């Protein structure tokens, strides 16, 4: 499966919360800020103010092998509750508290939209997904163009 297939969403279908949280975490802060400026911000309370911390990254070499610690990564996290009661959360790689706060607010607004059928934040998610797909396709294309095929000649005289 190519990178571009991983995040293909049909805008007419309902997204899972996991999908839109991934979108908010992967989207560049500048894009989130640009879209944020187009909506009226909700009244909210901090449940957990934006903070920076560390997480341990784990991996495995094959499906059957035991996981091992790969290293640590810096993350920013935040939790908010908007006036209508929805609680938004966000975890984003890096140290941007602003990114985490906006992602948490958008998560809460997206939950509210899921309940009332509006489409304001949904259109933001669509635009951010499109941006992410284009960026990933470009990276995949650049990576593929530099691919080196290694092979060995048979041993012989």
MIKE-427628 format. One record per atom (N, C-alpha, C): x, y, z; residue in one letter. Coordinates in steps of 0.05 Angstrom, whole numbers, plus 5000, padded with zeros to 4 digits. Layout:
REM residues N
XYZa ...
This chain:
REM residues 157
501749765000x 500050005000x 501850255000x 501250434983x 502950684981x 502150875003x 503751075008x 503251275028x 500651425022x 500151474997x 497751634990x 495251474995x 495351204994x 492951044999x 492351025029x 494251065046x 493851035075x 491851245085x 491751485074x 490151695085x 487951785067x 487151615047x 484951685030x 482351665045x 481051895048x 478451895062x 476452005042x 474051885042x 471851985026x 470552195044x 470552455035x 469352665052x 466452615059x 465052465043x 462252415049x 461852215071x 463952055077x 463751855098x 464551985125x 463351875146x 464051975173x 466851865180x 468552045190x 471251965198x 471051865227x 472951695233x 473251615261x 474751835276x 474451845302x 475852045318x 478852005315x 479751755314x 482551695310x 483651825285x 482051815263x 482951925238x 483252225239x 481352375251x 481652665252x 483752745272x 484052595294x 486252665313x 488952635299x 489252425282x 491652385267x 492152625248x 489952705235x 490152935216x 491153185231x 489853245254x 490653485269x 493553465278x 494453225286x 497253195296x 499253215273x 498553125249x 500453125227x 500453385211x 498353535212x 498153775196x 500153985206x 501254145188x 503054355196x 501554565212x 502754675233x 501454875250x 500555115233x 502155195214x 501355425197x 498655375183x 498255135174x 495655065161x 493355065181x 493854955204x 491754955225x 491155245232x 493155415236x 492655695243x 491055835221x 491655775196x 490255905174x 487255835174x 486655585179x 483855495181x 482555585206x 483955595228x 482955675254x 481855965252x 483256135236x 482556415233x 479856445219x 478856235206x 476356255191x 473856185207x 474256085231x 471956005248x 471856175273x 469456175285x 469256325311x 470056135333x 472056215349x 473056035370x 470955995392x 470855745402x 468855695423x 469955785450x 468055825469x 468955865497x 469755595507x 471855595523x 472855335533x 474255375560x 474755145573x 476255135598x 478554935594x 480754995606x 483054815605x 482454575624x 482654335615x 482654105632x 485554045639x 487254055618x 490154035621x 491354235602x 492654435614x 493954645597x 496054515580x 496754635557x 498754515540x 501454485555x 502654255552x 505154195565x 506854025547x 509454035551x 511353885536x 512453655553x 512753425541x 513753195555x 515253005536x 515852775545x 517252575529x 515652315529x 515952175507x 514851905505x 517051715495x 516651455502x 518551255493x 517451135468x 519051125447x 518251005422x 519150715423x 517350535415x 517850245415x 517550145387x 518949935381x 518849815354x 519449515356x 519049385334x 519749095332x 520849045304x 522548855301x 523748795276x 521848625258x 520548435270x 518648275256x 516248235274x 514048145263x 511548115279x 511947935303x 513547735301x 513847545323x 515947625343x 517647805336x 519747885355x 518648075377x 519948075399x 519148235422x 519648535416x 517848715425x 518448995421x 520849085437x 522149305427x 524449415441x 524249715441x 525649845459x 525650135460x 527450245438x 526350415421x 527850535399x 529250795408x 527750945423x 528751205433x 526451375444x 527051625450x 524951805461x 524352015441x 521852125444x 521052355427x 519652555445x 519952805437x 518553025451x 515753055440x 513853095458x 511053135450x 509853365466x 507853485454x 506153685468x 503453565470x 502153615493x 499453505497x 497653715510x 495053685507x 493153875517x 490353745518x 488753835538x 485953745540x 484253995546x 482054025531x 480254255536x 477354155536x 475654315548x 472754255548x 471354505537x 469954475515x 468554705504x 465854745518x 464554975514x 462155045528x 459854855525x 459754705503x 457554515499x 458154245513x 460454215525x 461053975541x 463053785529x 463653795503x 465453605491x 468353665501x 469753445505x 472553455514x 474453385491x 476253565485x 478153525463x 480853465474x 482253285461x 484953215470x 486853225446x 489353265451x 491353265429x 494053185440x 495453025424x 498252965428x 499653005402x 501653175401x 503053235376x 506053215380x 507453105360x 510353095362x 511553375363x 513553415378x 514953675379x 514253825405x 514854085405x 514654245429x 512554465426x 510854455405x 508954675400x 506454645418x 506354805439x 504054815456x 501654925441x 502155115423x 499955235407x 498655025389x 500254855377x 499254645360x 497554455376x 498454375399x 496954195416x 494254315425x 494254575432x 491854705441x 489854725418x 490754815395x 488854835372x 487854565364x 489454355364x 488554085357x 486453985377x 486854045402x 484953965423x 482254105419x 482354365413x 479954515408x 478554415383x 479954365362x 478754255338x 477553975342x 478853815359x 477753555366x 475053585380x 474853765399x 472353805413x 470253905393x 470954095376x 469054205357x 468153985337x 469953815329x 469253595311x 467353405324x 467753345349x 465853175364x 463053305364x 462953565369x 460353705369x 459053695341x 460653725321x 459553705293x 458553435287x 459853225297x 458952955292x 456152915304x 455653045326x 452953025339x 450853195326x 451553435317x 449453615306x 449353625276x 451153485262x 451053475233x 452153715218x 453453905231x 454654135217x 457154035202x 458354205186x 460654125170x 462854325169x 462954515188x 465054715187x 467854585192x 468154445214x 470754325220x 471254095202x 469253955193x 469553735173x 470953845148x 470254075139x 471554185115x 474454255121x 475054335146x 477854385154x 479354125153x 478253915164x 479553655164x 480053565135x 478053605117x 478453535089x 480853685077x 480953945082x 483154105071x 485854015082x 485953965108x 488453875121x 489253605110x 487353425107x 487953155096x 489153185068x 487953355052x 488953395025x 491853495025x 492453685043x 495153785046x 497053565054x 496253405073x 497953185083x 498452985060x 496352905046x 496652715023x 498652825002x 498353084996x 500253194976x 503153194986x 503453265011x 506153265022x 507352985023x 505752785032x 506752515033x 507352405005x 505652474986x 506152374958x 508652494947x 509152744954x 511652884944x 514052744957x 513952694983x 516152564997x 516652284985x 514452134980x 514651874969x 515951884941x 515152074925x 516252104898x 519152164899x 519952354917x 522752424919x 524452194930x 523252044948x 524751814959x 525051594938x 522951544922x 523051344901x 525051414880x 525251674874x 527051754852x 530051714861x 530551694886x 533251644895x 533751354903x 531851184897x 532050904904x 534450774890x 535850604904x 538150464893x 537450164895x 537650024873x 537149734874x 539849584876x 540049424897x 542549274901x 542048984892x 543948874879x 543848604871x 546648484871x 546748224871x 549348094871x 549647924846x 552047924835x 552547744813x 553147474824x 552447274808x 552946994816x 555946944819x 556646764836x 559446704840x 560346524818x 562346594806x 563346424784x 566146514776x 567146374758x 569946394751x 570646634736x 
